[in-house]
Amino acid sequence: MRLGFAIAVEVDPDILLIDEILAVGDAYFREKCLARIADFRERGKTLIVVSHDTGLIAHLCSRVLWVEGGGIVADGNPQQVTARYLQAMSARGPQDALIAS
């Protein structure tokens, strides 16, 4: 994963798709990735992050799409959408955890 991320950001794409990349590394790797992502955004590039880490999403993103079952459940402000997502997941309870994944 480290090599894949390094290659992806080094080729300087206009759009970068990240799928749970920060879930696999240690704290040093995570901080290094976040610094590269911040640099990427500062240069006006588009970043698409696929993750269940709502804290990361709220920190990195200016817009959030909550996608489930092939459709958009919510679209908008990161804090509002992630709060809605967490509330919905909490309401489902543990018996639905595997189905909701």
Wavefront OBJ file of the C-alpha trace (Angstrom):
o trace
v 0.000 0.000 0.000
v 2.847 2.386 0.782
v 4.413 1.836 -2.622
v 1.074 2.225 -4.399
v 0.353 5.506 -2.615
v 3.878 6.807 -3.304
v 3.566 6.035 -7.005
v 0.070 7.521 -7.243
v 1.060 10.882 -5.762
v 4.415 11.021 -7.530
v 2.931 10.898 -11.040
v 0.995 14.091 -10.169
v -2.511 13.154 -11.343
v -5.296 15.741 -11.623
v -7.631 13.387 -9.748
v -6.488 11.039 -6.977
v -8.736 8.198 -5.797
v -7.885 6.901 -2.313
v -9.617 3.784 -0.982
v -9.034 3.256 2.765
v -5.299 3.902 2.237
v -4.686 5.306 5.706
v -6.158 2.256 7.437
v -3.113 0.120 6.638
v -0.178 2.117 7.940
v 1.418 3.111 11.204
v 1.249 6.637 12.646
v 4.327 7.800 10.704
v 2.906 6.540 7.391
v -0.460 8.158 8.154
v 1.114 11.560 8.877
v 3.247 11.363 5.755
v 0.160 10.526 3.662
v -1.838 13.374 5.185
v 0.973 15.810 4.372
v 1.068 14.621 0.747
v -2.717 14.847 0.527
v -2.660 18.410 1.911
v -0.042 19.366 -0.681
v -2.137 17.728 -3.406
v -5.214 19.746 -2.390
v -3.258 23.008 -2.086
v -2.248 22.607 -5.721
v -5.933 22.561 -6.708
v -6.158 18.854 -7.466
v -9.271 16.719 -6.966
v -9.203 14.077 -4.260
v -11.795 11.299 -3.969
v -11.611 9.400 -0.684
v -13.473 6.143 -0.097
v -13.527 5.408 3.628
v -15.587 4.498 6.671
v -13.358 6.735 8.821
v -15.754 9.632 9.378
v -13.142 11.688 11.232
v -10.780 11.465 8.293
v -13.561 12.294 5.853
v -14.641 15.349 7.854
v -10.999 16.490 8.060
v -10.034 16.004 4.406
v -13.161 16.727 2.431
v -15.152 19.803 1.450
v -18.059 17.685 0.179
v -19.247 14.215 1.143
v -21.392 11.681 -0.677
v -22.797 8.864 1.447
v -23.336 6.012 -1.000
v -25.132 2.827 -0.038
v -26.813 0.089 -2.021
v -25.847 1.733 -5.298
v -27.528 5.044 -4.478
v -26.730 8.368 -2.862
v -28.168 8.628 0.652
v -26.766 12.090 1.425
v -24.674 14.747 -0.291
v -23.213 17.869 1.257
v -21.334 19.298 4.214
v -18.854 16.776 5.682
v -19.827 17.355 9.310
v -23.548 17.066 8.586
v -23.315 14.005 6.337
v -20.913 12.122 8.616
v -23.096 12.896 11.655
v -26.122 11.577 9.779
v -24.178 8.466 8.738
v -23.053 7.753 12.310
v -26.586 8.242 13.611
v -27.965 5.834 11.011
v -25.293 3.222 11.757
v -25.957 3.510 15.488
v -29.701 3.086 14.957
v -29.170 -0.114 12.979
v -27.554 -1.935 15.884
v -25.043 -4.789 15.867
v -27.397 -7.286 14.224
v -27.277 -5.228 10.994
v -23.519 -4.543 11.004
v -22.601 -7.191 8.444
v -25.517 -6.347 6.188
v -24.702 -2.613 6.225
v -21.036 -3.099 5.324
l 1 2 3 4 5 6 7 8 9 10 11 12 13 14 15 16 17 18 19 20 21 22 23 24 25 26 27 28 29 30 31 32 33 34 35 36 37 38 39 40 41 42 43 44 45 46 47 48 49 50 51 52 53 54 55 56 57 58 59 60 61 62 63 64 65 66 67 68 69 70 71 72 73 74 75 76 77 78 79 80 81 82 83 84 85 86 87 88 89 90 91 92 93 94 95 96 97 98 99 100 101
